[in-house]
Amino acid sequence: MVGIKGNRRTLYSKKVIIDAFLLLLKEKTLNKITVTDICKVANINRGTFYSYYNDPFDLMRSIEEEMIEKMMSAINISGDEYLQNILNGIFNLILENIDLCKIIFNEKNSSHVLTTILNYAYEKTIEETKKQFPHANETQLEYFFTYITGGTIEIIRKWINDDMKIPTEEVIQILESMYGSKINNINKCQ
């Protein structure tokens, strides 16, 4: 039956729609892409598109939500190495979905995927963060995390835009050393 999740025709239709959409995102910004554009590239009729999505923005939301789900399930937040586990999970998923990530993490598409993932990680690691800053109040922790999140997003974005020229392990080391130096600086201020 058409429209049933997991049905081969449904999976195929969604795949050609997403592939066409991602191809268009390489050339245009999201707000310039129309349903007609997507249907022409995917070689489908508009009815097929509307069977699954309301508009290109709904399609983008769906793609982002799927990526967020994958990242959240890939991130192992337990153990002493929780920061490294989070970063490894994010980078591994980026590498597995590199074409998609080049598009959704591009500044012009202003995706919220990384912000959502890092906020999720923060919620899951708040107790560890409090251990690192035993005298910090809630406001200081929030500002620290905002600073770290913004820096992490921009480093990942730069790494992707630079065609991932340096190995992921090196990027993770850079991030970990930045986090460590910030933790030491905040602890000195307390």
GROMACS elastic network, one bead per residue, 0.5 to 0.9 nm:
[ bonds ]
;  ai    aj funct       b0    kb
    1     4     6  0.60293   500
    1     7     6  0.69469   500
    1     9     6  0.83135   500
    1    10     6  0.85681   500
    2     5     6  0.86361   500
    2     7     6  0.70325   500
    2     8     6  0.88096   500
    2     9     6  0.66910   500
    2    10     6  0.61250   500
    2    51     6  0.89708   500
    3     6     6  0.86152   500
    3     7     6  0.72680   500
    3     9     6  0.81998   500
    3    10     6  0.57121   500
    3    51     6  0.71418   500
    3    52     6  0.76194   500
    4     7     6  0.55466   500
    4    10     6  0.68253   500
    5     8     6  0.87515   500
    5    10     6  0.67909   500
    5    11     6  0.75988   500
    6     9     6  0.84702   500
    6    10     6  0.67464   500
    6    11     6  0.61726   500
    7    10     6  0.51442   500
    7    11     6  0.60961   500
    7    12     6  0.85536   500
    8    11     6  0.50605   500
    8    12     6  0.60223   500
    8    13     6  0.84775   500
    9    12     6  0.50496   500
    9    13     6  0.59807   500
    9    14     6  0.84850   500
   10    13     6  0.51281   500
   10    14     6  0.60906   500
   10    15     6  0.84453   500
   10    52     6  0.87488   500
   11    14     6  0.52732   500
   11    15     6  0.60667   500
   11    16     6  0.87574   500
   12    15     6  0.50555   500
   12    16     6  0.62767   500
   12    17     6  0.85808   500
   13    16     6  0.53701   500
   13    17     6  0.61746   500
   13    18     6  0.86007   500
   13    42     6  0.87432   500
   13    44     6  0.82483   500
   13    48     6  0.74502   500
   13    49     6  0.81472   500
   13    52     6  0.89122   500
   14    17     6  0.50719   500
   14    18     6  0.60319   500
   14    19     6  0.84605   500
   14    49     6  0.82115   500
   14    52     6  0.74794   500
   15    18     6  0.51493   500
   15    19     6  0.59713   500
   15    20     6  0.84638   500
   16    19     6  0.50311   500
   16    20     6  0.59782   500
   16    21     6  0.83861   500
   16    41     6  0.87372   500
   16    42     6  0.54835   500
   16    43     6  0.83340   500
   16    44     6  0.85368   500
   17    20     6  0.52332   500
   17    21     6  0.60630   500
   17    22     6  0.86241   500
   17    38     6  0.66806   500
   17    39     6  0.73503   500
   17    41     6  0.83762   500
   17    42     6  0.56813   500
   17    43     6  0.88641   500
   17    44     6  0.81960   500
   17    49     6  0.71345   500
   17    59     6  0.88174   500
   18    22     6  0.60537   500
   18    23     6  0.84826   500
   18    38     6  0.86303   500
   18    42     6  0.85146   500
   18    59     6  0.77285   500
   18    60     6  0.88323   500
   18    63     6  0.79902   500
   19    22     6  0.52071   500
   19    23     6  0.61596   500
   19    24     6  0.86635   500
   19    41     6  0.88916   500
   19    42     6  0.75544   500
   20    23     6  0.50849   500
   20    24     6  0.62508   500
   20    25     6  0.86825   500
   20    37     6  0.86136   500
   20    38     6  0.57647   500
   20    39     6  0.78886   500
   20    40     6  0.85403   500
   20    41     6  0.54485   500
   20    42     6  0.51842   500
   20    43     6  0.89119   500
   21    24     6  0.50827   500
   21    25     6  0.61828   500
   21    26     6  0.88789   500
   21    33     6  0.82079   500
   21    37     6  0.83993   500
   21    38     6  0.57017   500
   21    39     6  0.89829   500
   21    41     6  0.80885   500
   21    42     6  0.81770   500
   21    56     6  0.79798   500
   21    59     6  0.83746   500
   21    60     6  0.86061   500
   22    26     6  0.65811   500
   22    99     6  0.84843   500
   22   100     6  0.71187   500
   22   103     6  0.72377   500
   23    26     6  0.54504   500
   23    27     6  0.72416   500
   23    41     6  0.84608   500
   24    27     6  0.53161   500
   24    28     6  0.59699   500
   24    29     6  0.82940   500
   24    30     6  0.86065   500
   24    33     6  0.71753   500
   24    37     6  0.79226   500
   24    38     6  0.74699   500
   24    41     6  0.82323   500
   25    28     6  0.50639   500
   25    29     6  0.59521   500
   25    30     6  0.64656   500
   25    33     6  0.77480   500
   25   103     6  0.67678   500
   25   104     6  0.88075   500
   25   109     6  0.82584   500
   26    29     6  0.79742   500
   26   102     6  0.89966   500
   26   103     6  0.67483   500
   28    31     6  0.81404   500
   28    32     6  0.61355   500
   28    33     6  0.66732   500
   29    32     6  0.54641   500
   29    33     6  0.68363   500
   29   108     6  0.66507   500
   29   109     6  0.63657   500
   30    33     6  0.54692   500
   30    34     6  0.86277   500
   30    56     6  0.72730   500
   30    57     6  0.73217   500
   30    60     6  0.82584   500
   30   108     6  0.85020   500
   30   109     6  0.64568   500
   31    34     6  0.79637   500
   31    56     6  0.81318   500
   31    57     6  0.79647   500
   33    36     6  0.82919   500
   33    37     6  0.63454   500
   33    38     6  0.74548   500
   33    56     6  0.68597   500
   34    37     6  0.51037   500
   34    38     6  0.65078   500
   34    39     6  0.87165   500
   34    55     6  0.77704   500
   34    56     6  0.66316   500
   35    38     6  0.51197   500
   35    39     6  0.61187   500
   35    40     6  0.85901   500
   35    46     6  0.71132   500
   35    49     6  0.75403   500
   35    50     6  0.87820   500
   35    55     6  0.64264   500
   35    56     6  0.64380   500
   36    39     6  0.50873   500
   36    40     6  0.60994   500
   36    41     6  0.86585   500
   36    45     6  0.85929   500
   36    46     6  0.70622   500
   37    40     6  0.52865   500
   37    41     6  0.63447   500
   37    42     6  0.85665   500
   38    41     6  0.53292   500
   38    42     6  0.59618   500
   38    43     6  0.82414   500
   38    44     6  0.84246   500
   38    46     6  0.88647   500
   38    49     6  0.83527   500
   38    56     6  0.83298   500
   39    42     6  0.50423   500
   39    43     6  0.55817   500
   39    44     6  0.50448   500
   39    45     6  0.58844   500
   39    46     6  0.61728   500
   39    48     6  0.85680   500
   39    49     6  0.71037   500
   40    43     6  0.50427   500
   40    44     6  0.67322   500
   40    45     6  0.80021   500
   41    44     6  0.80527   500
   42    45     6  0.87168   500
   44    47     6  0.82693   500
   44    48     6  0.65226   500
   44    49     6  0.74816   500
   45    48     6  0.55574   500
   45    49     6  0.68681   500
   46    49     6  0.50910   500
   46    50     6  0.62052   500
   46    51     6  0.85995   500
   47    50     6  0.50806   500
   47    51     6  0.61030   500
   48    51     6  0.51297   500
   48    52     6  0.71891   500
   48    53     6  0.89912   500
   49    52     6  0.57906   500
   49    53     6  0.60891   500
   49    54     6  0.79951   500
   49    55     6  0.83718   500
   50    53     6  0.50749   500
   50    54     6  0.57277   500
   50    55     6  0.75575   500
   51    54     6  0.81660   500
   52    59     6  0.83763   500
   53    56     6  0.75318   500
   53    57     6  0.87299   500
   53    58     6  0.58835   500
   53    59     6  0.57609   500
   53    62     6  0.85149   500
   54    57     6  0.78835   500
   54    58     6  0.57657   500
   54    59     6  0.74902   500
   55    58     6  0.52853   500
   55    59     6  0.64091   500
   55    60     6  0.88217   500
   56    60     6  0.61704   500
   56    61     6  0.85898   500
   57    60     6  0.50332   500
   57    61     6  0.61449   500
   57    62     6  0.85740   500
   58    61     6  0.50114   500
   58    62     6  0.61646   500
   58    63     6  0.86932   500
   59    62     6  0.50635   500
   59    63     6  0.62856   500
   59    64     6  0.86635   500
   60    63     6  0.50939   500
   60    64     6  0.61271   500
   60    65     6  0.85220   500
   60   104     6  0.86997   500
   60   111     6  0.89697   500
   61    64     6  0.51110   500
   61    65     6  0.60199   500
   61    66     6  0.85730   500
   62    65     6  0.51326   500
   62    66     6  0.62209   500
   62    67     6  0.86700   500
   63    66     6  0.52453   500
   63    67     6  0.63120   500
   63    68     6  0.86901   500
   63   100     6  0.89949   500
   63   104     6  0.89358   500
   64    67     6  0.50513   500
   64    68     6  0.60858   500
   64    69     6  0.86007   500
   64   104     6  0.76932   500
   64   111     6  0.75914   500
   64   112     6  0.78728   500
   64   113     6  0.61561   500
   65    69     6  0.61532   500
   65    70     6  0.86178   500
   65   113     6  0.78045   500
   66    69     6  0.51205   500
   66    70     6  0.62527   500
   66    71     6  0.86509   500
   67    70     6  0.50791   500
   67    71     6  0.61102   500
   67    72     6  0.85403   500
   67    93     6  0.86694   500
   67    97     6  0.89404   500
   67   113     6  0.73295   500
   68    71     6  0.50956   500
   68    72     6  0.60276   500
   68    73     6  0.85551   500
   68   113     6  0.60251   500
   68   114     6  0.81279   500
   68   116     6  0.73842   500
   68   117     6  0.65360   500
   69    72     6  0.51982   500
   69    73     6  0.62189   500
   69    74     6  0.85288   500
   70    73     6  0.53135   500
   70    74     6  0.60726   500
   70    75     6  0.87201   500
   70    93     6  0.76364   500
   71    75     6  0.61126   500
   71    89     6  0.68938   500
   71    90     6  0.61868   500
   71    93     6  0.65198   500
   71    94     6  0.88085   500
   71   117     6  0.70355   500
   72    75     6  0.53874   500
   72    76     6  0.84158   500
   72    89     6  0.84999   500
   72    90     6  0.86692   500
   72   117     6  0.66894   500
   72   120     6  0.77513   500
   72   121     6  0.83780   500
   73    76     6  0.77273   500
   73    89     6  0.87392   500
   74    86     6  0.83983   500
   74    88     6  0.89157   500
   74    89     6  0.52586   500
   74    90     6  0.74112   500
   74    92     6  0.84315   500
   74    93     6  0.73934   500
   75    85     6  0.64850   500
   75    86     6  0.51073   500
   75    87     6  0.78765   500
   75    88     6  0.76559   500
   75    90     6  0.68000   500
   75   121     6  0.82613   500
   76    79     6  0.84321   500
   76    82     6  0.70616   500
   76    85     6  0.54404   500
   76    86     6  0.60348   500
   76    88     6  0.87529   500
   76    89     6  0.69442   500
   77    81     6  0.82115   500
   77    83     6  0.74119   500
   77    84     6  0.88875   500
   77    85     6  0.62068   500
   77    86     6  0.60388   500
   77   121     6  0.73080   500
   77   124     6  0.70257   500
   77   125     6  0.72040   500
   78    81     6  0.75009   500
   78    82     6  0.54677   500
   78    85     6  0.79229   500
   78   124     6  0.89248   500
   78   125     6  0.85653   500
   79    82     6  0.55281   500
   79    85     6  0.85752   500
   80    83     6  0.83047   500
   81    84     6  0.54045   500
   81    85     6  0.61029   500
   81    86     6  0.86997   500
   82    86     6  0.61298   500
   82    87     6  0.86556   500
   82   125     6  0.78592   500
   82   128     6  0.86835   500
   83    86     6  0.51762   500
   83    87     6  0.62835   500
   83    88     6  0.85403   500
   83   121     6  0.89490   500
   83   125     6  0.87016   500
   83   176     6  0.77213   500
   84    87     6  0.51335   500
   84    88     6  0.59178   500
   84    89     6  0.84231   500
   84   172     6  0.73933   500
   84   173     6  0.88800   500
   84   176     6  0.76038   500
   85    88     6  0.50992   500
   85    89     6  0.60263   500
   85    90     6  0.86045   500
   86    89     6  0.51928   500
   86    90     6  0.62805   500
   86    91     6  0.86846   500
   86   118     6  0.87757   500
   86   121     6  0.72475   500
   87    90     6  0.51316   500
   87    91     6  0.60607   500
   87    92     6  0.84230   500
   87   172     6  0.65190   500
   87   175     6  0.87176   500
   88    91     6  0.52034   500
   88    92     6  0.58933   500
   88    93     6  0.84794   500
   88   168     6  0.82994   500
   88   169     6  0.83590   500
   88   172     6  0.75996   500
   89    92     6  0.53016   500
   89    93     6  0.62644   500
   89    94     6  0.86426   500
   90    93     6  0.53793   500
   90    94     6  0.62225   500
   90    95     6  0.87562   500
   90   114     6  0.87732   500
   90   117     6  0.84972   500
   91    95     6  0.61760   500
   91    96     6  0.86289   500
   91   156     6  0.85718   500
   91   168     6  0.67603   500
   91   172     6  0.85179   500
   92    95     6  0.51477   500
   92    96     6  0.62528   500
   92    97     6  0.87278   500
   92   168     6  0.85257   500
   93    97     6  0.61859   500
   93    98     6  0.81887   500
   94    97     6  0.51500   500
   94    98     6  0.53882   500
   94    99     6  0.87766   500
   94   100     6  0.83711   500
   94   101     6  0.60780   500
   94   102     6  0.87555   500
   94   160     6  0.88892   500
   95    98     6  0.50147   500
   95    99     6  0.87807   500
   95   101     6  0.83775   500
   96    99     6  0.88192   500
   97   100     6  0.55205   500
   97   101     6  0.60352   500
   97   102     6  0.86487   500
   98   102     6  0.60094   500
   98   103     6  0.86704   500
   98   160     6  0.82920   500
   99   102     6  0.52483   500
   99   103     6  0.66614   500
   99   104     6  0.89382   500
  100   103     6  0.53198   500
  100   104     6  0.62036   500
  100   105     6  0.83979   500
  101   104     6  0.51171   500
  101   105     6  0.55431   500
  101   106     6  0.78750   500
  101   160     6  0.78984   500
  102   105     6  0.56996   500
  102   106     6  0.60382   500
  102   157     6  0.83185   500
  102   160     6  0.62260   500
  102   161     6  0.71013   500
  102   163     6  0.88060   500
  103   106     6  0.52658   500
  103   107     6  0.87908   500
  103   108     6  0.89300   500
  103   109     6  0.72534   500
  103   111     6  0.89254   500
  104   107     6  0.82032   500
  104   108     6  0.88650   500
  104   109     6  0.61321   500
  104   110     6  0.72943   500
  104   111     6  0.54982   500
  104   112     6  0.85584   500
  104   113     6  0.78936   500
  105   108     6  0.85427   500
  105   109     6  0.71063   500
  105   110     6  0.69505   500
  105   111     6  0.58642   500
  105   112     6  0.82736   500
  105   113     6  0.77526   500
  105   114     6  0.78249   500
  105   153     6  0.87666   500
  105   156     6  0.85189   500
  105   157     6  0.61693   500
  105   160     6  0.80995   500
  105   161     6  0.89557   500
  106   109     6  0.56035   500
  106   110     6  0.66370   500
  106   111     6  0.74973   500
  106   157     6  0.69342   500
  106   160     6  0.85715   500
  106   161     6  0.77186   500
  107   110     6  0.51383   500
  107   111     6  0.76684   500
  107   157     6  0.79938   500
  108   111     6  0.85692   500
  111   114     6  0.76200   500
  111   115     6  0.84613   500
  112   115     6  0.53356   500
  112   116     6  0.61006   500
  112   117     6  0.86674   500
  113   116     6  0.52203   500
  113   117     6  0.62084   500
  113   118     6  0.86472   500
  114   117     6  0.50517   500
  114   118     6  0.60051   500
  114   119     6  0.83960   500
  114   149     6  0.86448   500
  114   152     6  0.88564   500
  114   153     6  0.63945   500
  115   118     6  0.52067   500
  115   119     6  0.60099   500
  115   120     6  0.84826   500
  115   149     6  0.71095   500
  115   150     6  0.81416   500
  115   153     6  0.73277   500
  116   119     6  0.51561   500
  116   120     6  0.61314   500
  116   121     6  0.86090   500
  117   120     6  0.50255   500
  117   121     6  0.61660   500
  117   122     6  0.86006   500
  118   122     6  0.60716   500
  118   123     6  0.86356   500
  118   149     6  0.64464   500
  118   152     6  0.87701   500
  118   153     6  0.86889   500
  119   123     6  0.62432   500
  119   124     6  0.86093   500
  119   145     6  0.87071   500
  119   149     6  0.79914   500
  120   123     6  0.51988   500
  120   124     6  0.62917   500
  120   125     6  0.86476   500
  121   124     6  0.50875   500
  121   125     6  0.60447   500
  121   126     6  0.84159   500
  122   125     6  0.50655   500
  122   126     6  0.56782   500
  122   129     6  0.82351   500
  122   145     6  0.75420   500
  123   126     6  0.54558   500
  123   127     6  0.86603   500
  124   127     6  0.78419   500
  124   128     6  0.88060   500
  125   128     6  0.52903   500
  125   129     6  0.62179   500
  125   130     6  0.87100   500
  126   130     6  0.61313   500
  126   131     6  0.86696   500
  126   141     6  0.88910   500
  127   130     6  0.50738   500
  127   131     6  0.63518   500
  127   132     6  0.88452   500
  128   131     6  0.50692   500
  128   132     6  0.64754   500
  128   133     6  0.88296   500
  129   132     6  0.51531   500
  129   133     6  0.63856   500
  129   134     6  0.85324   500
  129   141     6  0.78189   500
  130   134     6  0.55540   500
  130   135     6  0.81669   500
  130   136     6  0.73925   500
  130   137     6  0.88920   500
  130   141     6  0.77954   500
  131   134     6  0.52508   500
  131   135     6  0.89269   500
  132   135     6  0.89568   500
  132   183     6  0.70728   500
  132   187     6  0.80748   500
  133   136     6  0.52764   500
  133   137     6  0.85695   500
  133   141     6  0.79311   500
  133   183     6  0.74635   500
  133   186     6  0.75786   500
  133   187     6  0.63639   500
  133   190     6  0.87199   500
  134   137     6  0.85532   500
  134   187     6  0.84257   500
  135   187     6  0.80796   500
  135   190     6  0.66003   500
  136   139     6  0.80070   500
  136   140     6  0.58714   500
  136   141     6  0.64385   500
  136   186     6  0.84637   500
  136   187     6  0.83725   500
  136   190     6  0.73262   500
  137   140     6  0.54272   500
  137   141     6  0.63944   500
  137   142     6  0.88163   500
  138   141     6  0.51305   500
  138   142     6  0.61891   500
  138   143     6  0.87134   500
  139   142     6  0.50907   500
  139   143     6  0.62137   500
  139   144     6  0.85265   500
  140   143     6  0.51884   500
  140   144     6  0.60552   500
  140   145     6  0.85440   500
  141   144     6  0.50649   500
  141   145     6  0.60883   500
  141   146     6  0.85329   500
  142   145     6  0.51522   500
  142   146     6  0.60830   500
  142   147     6  0.85842   500
  143   146     6  0.50300   500
  143   147     6  0.61379   500
  143   148     6  0.85825   500
  144   147     6  0.51643   500
  144   148     6  0.61781   500
  144   149     6  0.85180   500
  144   182     6  0.83442   500
  144   183     6  0.88072   500
  144   186     6  0.86488   500
  145   148     6  0.50003   500
  145   149     6  0.58390   500
  145   150     6  0.84129   500
  146   149     6  0.51268   500
  146   150     6  0.60943   500
  146   151     6  0.85393   500
  147   150     6  0.53704   500
  147   151     6  0.62386   500
  147   152     6  0.85900   500
  148   151     6  0.51841   500
  148   152     6  0.59894   500
  148   153     6  0.85581   500
  148   178     6  0.85983   500
  148   179     6  0.71648   500
  148   182     6  0.86925   500
  149   152     6  0.51069   500
  149   153     6  0.61134   500
  149   154     6  0.86198   500
  150   153     6  0.52626   500
  150   154     6  0.62803   500
  150   155     6  0.86573   500
  151   154     6  0.52320   500
  151   155     6  0.61133   500
  151   156     6  0.86022   500
  151   175     6  0.86743   500
  152   155     6  0.51457   500
  152   156     6  0.61334   500
  152   157     6  0.84546   500
  152   175     6  0.70017   500
  153   156     6  0.52334   500
  153   157     6  0.60363   500
  153   158     6  0.85491   500
  154   158     6  0.59689   500
  154   159     6  0.84371   500
  155   158     6  0.50464   500
  155   159     6  0.60486   500
  155   160     6  0.85870   500
  155   171     6  0.80909   500
  155   175     6  0.81712   500
  156   159     6  0.50353   500
  156   160     6  0.61872   500
  156   161     6  0.85483   500
  156   171     6  0.81619   500
  157   160     6  0.51767   500
  157   161     6  0.60572   500
  157   162     6  0.84820   500
  158   161     6  0.50073   500
  158   162     6  0.59272   500
  158   163     6  0.86132   500
  158   164     6  0.84713   500
  159   162     6  0.51255   500
  159   163     6  0.65376   500
  159   164     6  0.50707   500
  159   165     6  0.73407   500
  159   166     6  0.76855   500
  159   168     6  0.88986   500
  159   171     6  0.78993   500
  160   163     6  0.51645   500
  160   164     6  0.52295   500
  160   165     6  0.85578   500
  161   164     6  0.72540   500
  162   165     6  0.62548   500
  162   166     6  0.87755   500
  163   166     6  0.86260   500
  164   167     6  0.69712   500
  164   168     6  0.77905   500
  166   169     6  0.83591   500
  166   170     6  0.66197   500
  166   171     6  0.71408   500
  167   170     6  0.54178   500
  167   171     6  0.67075   500
  167   172     6  0.88749   500
  168   171     6  0.50768   500
  168   172     6  0.61123   500
  168   173     6  0.85446   500
  169   172     6  0.50760   500
  169   173     6  0.61454   500
  169   174     6  0.86621   500
  170   174     6  0.62084   500
  170   175     6  0.86724   500
  171   174     6  0.50303   500
  171   175     6  0.62560   500
  171   176     6  0.85908   500
  172   175     6  0.50904   500
  172   176     6  0.60387   500
  172   177     6  0.85265   500
  173   176     6  0.50496   500
  173   177     6  0.60234   500
  173   178     6  0.84812   500
  174   177     6  0.52746   500
  174   178     6  0.62183   500
  174   179     6  0.86954   500
  175   178     6  0.50775   500
  175   179     6  0.61632   500
  175   180     6  0.85594   500
  176   179     6  0.50576   500
  176   180     6  0.60632   500
  176   181     6  0.86194   500
  177   181     6  0.61299   500
  177   182     6  0.85722   500
  178   181     6  0.52442   500
  178   182     6  0.62172   500
  178   183     6  0.85973   500
  179   182     6  0.51963   500
  179   183     6  0.61300   500
  179   184     6  0.86735   500
  180   183     6  0.50978   500
  180   184     6  0.62379   500
  180   185     6  0.86606   500
  181   184     6  0.51051   500
  181   185     6  0.61705   500
  181   186     6  0.86729   500
  182   185     6  0.50292   500
  182   186     6  0.61353   500
  182   187     6  0.85147   500
  183   186     6  0.52508   500
  183   187     6  0.61286   500
  183   188     6  0.86483   500
  184   187     6  0.51525   500
  184   188     6  0.62376   500
  184   189     6  0.88186   500
  185   188     6  0.51677   500
  185   189     6  0.64703   500
  186   189     6  0.51291   500
  186   190     6  0.66135   500
  187   190     6  0.53928   500
